[in-house]
Amino acid sequence: MTESGKPILYSYFRSSCSWRVRIALALKSIDYETVPVNLIKDGGQQFSKEFLALNPMKQVPALKIDGITIGQSLAIIEYLEETRPTPRLLPPDPKKKVLVRMISDLIASGIQPVQNLSVLKQVGQENQLTWAQKAITSGFHALEQILQSTAGKYCVGDEVSMADLCLVPQVANAERFKVDLTPYPTISRINKSLLALEAFQVSHPCRQPDTPPELRA
């Protein structure tokens, strides 16, 4: 934490994992400072010795808070939930809670890693768009089916949960990779409702300190 006592979020404006955490911080009204980590500039600032000392996985986000440094977005969100439980992001009912975790894991483990920057570098420039589209559509087919049975206004019922924090950044990835969202009406409806909320707006990639001027809202 800084001398001001604020948590420090190491983040990249376009990182969907960082966006999840920014939404959680906004929802819980936690004031924090951002340290940008550009995943492209200088060969990737996440590979610097300074950042390696913070997160040996060389990934964003990382959050310094309460005297510890936490990597992995879902672990960060769950820590915030346990230490700052208002508003809640995990329902008290065990059956609803496991649905939230299931959907979050589906996105965070089953979709996002397969189309992230490190993987796309391995498949070659000419194959990146096709690869990302296939990874996202495969996951969205399953996610749409699940959400049809779990959703209310949001992913699980009518309260914003950790699952919603994962959904919106992943839909933004889909749009960036030109995925046709027509086959996913439930995903699209929930995403639209969530983007109307202030916490999702202020945490948006177009409104971050490291957002390039041409991409700012």
C-alpha positions as a printed Julia matrix, in Angstrom:
217×3 Matrix{Float64}:
   0.0     0.0     0.0
   1.08    3.56   -0.57
   1.9     6.13    2.08
  -1.69    7.3     1.66
  -2.83    3.84    2.72
  -4.51    3.1    -0.58
  -4.26   -0.34   -2.17
  -2.23   -0.49   -5.38
  -3.56   -2.25   -8.45
  -1.05   -3.29  -11.09
  -3.18   -3.27  -14.2
  -3.28   -3.01  -17.99
  -6.19   -1.08  -19.46
  -7.12   -3.82  -21.96
  -6.6    -6.79  -19.64
  -9.95   -8.47  -19.04
  -8.62  -10.0   -15.81
  -7.65   -6.54  -14.55
 -11.07   -5.22  -15.52
 -12.76   -7.85  -13.33
 -10.85   -6.54  -10.32
 -11.48   -2.89  -11.2
 -15.22   -3.61  -11.24
 -15.03   -5.25   -7.81
 -13.09   -2.32   -6.37
 -15.62    0.12   -7.83
 -18.64   -1.82   -6.57
 -17.17   -1.98   -3.07
 -16.16    1.72   -3.17
 -12.5     0.91   -2.47
 -10.22    3.81   -3.3
  -6.97    2.61   -4.91
  -4.04    3.7    -7.01
  -3.24    2.23  -10.41
   0.24    1.29  -11.55
   0.05    0.57  -15.29
   1.87   -2.51  -16.59
   1.95   -2.36  -20.39
   1.82   -5.91  -21.75
   3.17   -4.85  -25.15
   5.57   -1.93  -24.59
   9.27   -2.67  -23.99
   8.71   -6.3   -24.9
   6.1    -6.57  -22.14
   6.61   -4.76  -18.84
   5.22   -7.81  -17.02
   8.57   -9.49  -17.71
  10.59   -6.86  -15.83
  12.51   -7.86  -12.71
  10.46   -5.41  -10.68
   7.15   -6.95  -11.67
   8.48  -10.5   -11.49
   9.12   -9.88   -7.8
   5.43   -8.99   -7.4
   3.96  -11.76   -9.52
   6.15  -14.68  -10.63
   3.47  -15.63  -13.2
   4.25  -12.37  -15.03
   0.55  -11.54  -15.34
  -1.78   -8.72  -14.4
  -3.59   -7.96  -12.24
  -1.74   -7.88   -8.97
  -3.16   -6.09   -5.95
  -1.19   -4.81   -2.97
  -3.61   -4.58   -0.07
  -3.55   -5.13    3.71
   0.17   -5.86    3.65
   0.01   -8.65    1.07
   0.25   -8.89   -2.71
  -2.36  -11.02   -4.48
  -2.29  -12.27   -8.05
  -5.08  -14.01  -10.0
  -8.27  -12.02  -10.45
 -10.73  -14.45   -8.85
  -8.51  -14.85   -5.78
  -8.38  -11.06   -5.47
 -12.16  -10.75   -5.79
 -12.76  -13.47   -3.2
 -10.34  -11.77   -0.78
 -12.17   -8.48   -1.22
 -15.45  -10.32   -0.66
 -14.19  -11.83    2.6
 -12.66   -8.63    3.96
 -15.07   -6.05    2.54
 -18.34   -7.94    2.13
 -20.59   -5.03    1.12
 -22.06   -5.21   -1.43
 -21.77   -8.96   -1.66
 -20.53  -10.59   -4.86
 -21.17  -14.17   -3.73
 -24.73  -15.1    -2.75
 -25.26  -16.57    0.74
 -27.23  -19.52   -0.65
 -24.76  -22.38   -1.35
 -26.52  -23.47   -4.54
 -26.48  -19.98   -6.01
 -22.91  -19.45   -4.8
 -21.65  -22.54   -6.6
 -23.39  -21.41   -9.79
 -21.58  -18.07   -9.54
 -18.25  -19.83   -9.07
 -19.0   -22.28  -11.9
 -19.75  -19.5   -14.38
 -16.75  -17.47  -13.2
 -14.44  -20.46  -13.65
 -15.93  -21.28  -17.05
 -14.92  -17.83  -18.28
 -11.72  -17.35  -16.29
 -10.35  -20.85  -16.92
 -12.19  -22.16  -19.97
 -12.39  -19.17  -22.33
 -10.11  -16.25  -21.48
  -6.77  -18.1   -21.16
  -7.21  -19.77  -24.57
  -7.48  -16.41  -26.35
  -5.18  -14.23  -24.28
  -2.1   -12.42  -25.54
   0.45  -15.05  -24.56
  -1.42  -17.81  -26.41
  -2.1   -15.69  -29.48
   1.62  -15.01  -29.8
   2.18  -18.75  -30.11
  -0.35  -19.37  -32.89
   1.13  -16.84  -35.3
  -0.16  -13.49  -36.55
  -2.1   -14.93  -39.48
  -4.03  -17.38  -37.27
  -4.82  -15.17  -34.28
  -8.28  -13.93  -35.25
  -9.57  -17.36  -36.27
  -8.1   -18.95  -33.13
  -9.62  -16.35  -30.8
 -13.03  -16.56  -32.48
 -13.1   -20.33  -32.19
 -12.07  -20.27  -28.53
 -14.69  -17.68  -27.61
 -17.58  -19.16  -29.59
 -16.93  -22.61  -28.18
 -17.11  -21.23  -24.65
 -20.06  -18.95  -25.39
 -22.14  -21.86  -26.7
 -21.82  -23.53  -23.31
 -22.19  -20.29  -21.35
 -25.38  -19.28  -23.18
 -26.95  -22.63  -22.37
 -26.02  -22.37  -18.69
 -27.22  -18.78  -18.34
 -30.61  -19.64  -19.78
 -31.24  -21.63  -16.59
 -29.42  -19.43  -14.03
 -30.03  -15.86  -15.14
 -32.43  -13.29  -13.84
 -31.47   -9.74  -14.62
 -27.83  -10.81  -14.29
 -25.88  -14.08  -14.54
 -27.33  -15.65  -11.4
 -30.61  -14.13  -10.35
 -31.08  -10.39   -9.95
 -27.97   -9.43   -7.94
 -24.6    -8.56   -9.45
 -22.12  -11.32   -8.66
 -18.56  -12.36   -9.4
 -19.87  -14.13  -12.51
 -20.99  -10.78  -13.94
 -17.53   -9.34  -13.28
 -16.16  -12.06  -15.53
 -18.86  -11.84  -18.18
 -18.56   -8.2   -19.25
 -14.8    -8.19  -19.95
 -15.15  -11.45  -21.9
 -17.92  -10.01  -24.06
 -15.63   -7.04  -24.75
 -12.97   -9.52  -25.87
 -15.52  -11.17  -28.15
 -16.39   -7.83  -29.7
 -12.72   -6.96  -30.17
 -12.21  -10.24  -32.03
 -15.32   -9.63  -34.16
 -17.33  -12.56  -32.8
 -20.97  -12.59  -33.94
 -23.01  -12.34  -30.73
 -26.36  -12.98  -32.4
 -26.47  -16.64  -31.26
 -26.05  -15.54  -27.63
 -29.11  -13.44  -26.7
 -28.88  -14.15  -22.97
 -25.22  -13.18  -22.8
 -25.94  -10.01  -24.8
 -28.92   -9.03  -22.65
 -27.05   -9.43  -19.37
 -24.02   -7.6   -20.74
 -26.16   -4.63  -21.78
 -27.77   -4.42  -18.33
 -24.4    -4.54  -16.59
 -22.8    -1.89  -18.78
 -25.51    0.52  -17.64
 -24.15    0.32  -14.06
 -21.67    2.96  -12.9
 -19.11    0.48  -11.55
 -18.83   -1.17  -14.95
 -18.52    2.21  -16.67
 -15.81    3.76  -14.49
 -13.74    0.57  -14.68
 -14.08    0.29  -18.47
 -10.85    0.0   -20.49
 -11.63    3.28  -22.26
 -11.44    5.2   -18.97
  -8.17    4.04  -17.41
  -5.03    6.11  -16.69
  -3.04    4.08  -19.24
  -5.69    4.09  -21.97
  -4.19    5.51  -25.18
  -5.78    8.87  -26.1
  -7.27    7.49  -29.32
  -9.18    4.82  -27.35
 -10.54    7.03  -24.6
 -14.27    7.52  -24.24
